[in-house]
Amino acid sequence: RNKVFIRDNFTCVECRKVGGYIEAHHIKSYKDYPELRLYINNGVTLCINCHIQVDKERARFMKVIK
């Protein structure tokens, strides 16, 4: 996770927001591609808002906990 953040300069790759609350997102799903779970090129840095937009599964989860 930290290597992805460092590679992306702690910047959301979608909206270009720098810093704040950021998350690492698996490009190819964690569940379906277990061999890529720790592969840095399978991850990108996203802010929470962009992560919700990109990851519809996460969006459904966030609606449940609000």
N, C-alpha and C positions, 0 to 999 in steps of 0.2 A: 504494500500500500504506500509506504513512504517513498519507495523508489519511483512509483508512478507520479506522486505529487512533485517530487524533485524534478523528474524529467519534464513535467508540464509546468514548471515554475510556479506551483501552487495557484494555477490559473484554470478556471473552467474552460474546457475546450469548446464549449458551445457558445456561451455569451461573453467570454473573455473576462469575467469578473475575477479580480485578484484577491486571494486570501479569503477571510471569513470562514464560514462553515463549508467545508468541501468534503466530497466523498469519492472513493475510487469505485468505478463502475466496470464490471466485466463486459467486454464487447460480445464475446461468445459466452453463453450462459454458464454459470458456475455449476449448475446441475447437469447440463447436457455435455459439457466438455471438461470433465474432471482433470484431464491431463494438461489443460491450459490454466488451471486455477492460479498458479504462481508465476505464470509467464508474463513479464512486464508489458510486452506488446499486446496483450489481451486486455489491458486496462487503460482507462482514461480518467482524468480528473473532471468532476462535475460539481457545480454548486447544487444545493438541495433542490432548487426550483427546476433546474435543467434535468437533474436526475429523475425527478417525478415525471417530467415530460418524456424523457427517453425510455424510462422503465415503467411501463404501464402496470406491471405487477406491484411495484412499489407504490404507485399511486393508489391502487385499491387498498393496500395495507394502511397508507396514511389516512384515508377516509375513515377506516374502521377505528383508529385510535384517536381521532379528533372529537 
